[in-house]
Amino acid sequence: DTSNRSLTNQLLPPTYWARFRVPHVDHTAAIYNLARNSMKYNNYLAPIDEVLDASKLIGITTIHRDRDGVLRKTPILHNYQDNWYPSLSTAALLVNDATAVSVSGNRIYSHDRPLPLTDDGQLIINMYKRFNQFSMSGVLSSISHLRAGDIDKLLIDPGEFENKYVFIGASAIGLNDLETTALGTSVPGVTVHA
């Protein structure tokens, strides 16, 4: 931000905030003021237009590490120019149910269940060791075989994805998305949101 001030405080395109902001935030809620003061952003990087146009919702992936470099918590909502945008994991919940996340008083709720928050309004990440992880090449190969009717050659059973949220992320070292979490030092960043 200090090296290129032209990137700070740019207005989001009106279609962006109209489509992707979280409209049901109680601006009188105590958690709103706490989170607004502790997690305010002054720049953004939006997806390419083709992704933006095809998306029902966009999730913010910014997460701040603790002082020791470990990821343990994440904002549920991100403030940019007094509008609220969901984190990636929150966006997944909101895609099919706009009321899945609500803010009231000093709490954030998911389907009427209070979420465990830190004093600065962030969600404590409950990391699980076991994720069903698949290579993208295996997914694409299986899609190709399905389309060709070659169900005997599927590398991945399509049932693996039934009634599930699917997050796609990079895990190659050179892509710089390996994070230190409570589970280890080379955890794919996408698992923090899953």
Buried (B, 14 or more C-beta within 10 A) or exposed (E): EEEEEEEEEEEBEEEBBEEBBBEEBEEEBBBBEBBBEBBEBEEBEEEEEEEBEEBEBBBBBEBEEEEEEEBBBBBBBBBBBEBBBBBBBBBBBBBEEEEBBBBBEBBBBBEEEEBEBEEBBBBEBEBEEEBEEBEEEEBEBBEEBBEEEEEEEBEBEEEEEEEEEEBEBBBEEEEEBBBBBEBEEEBBBBBBBB
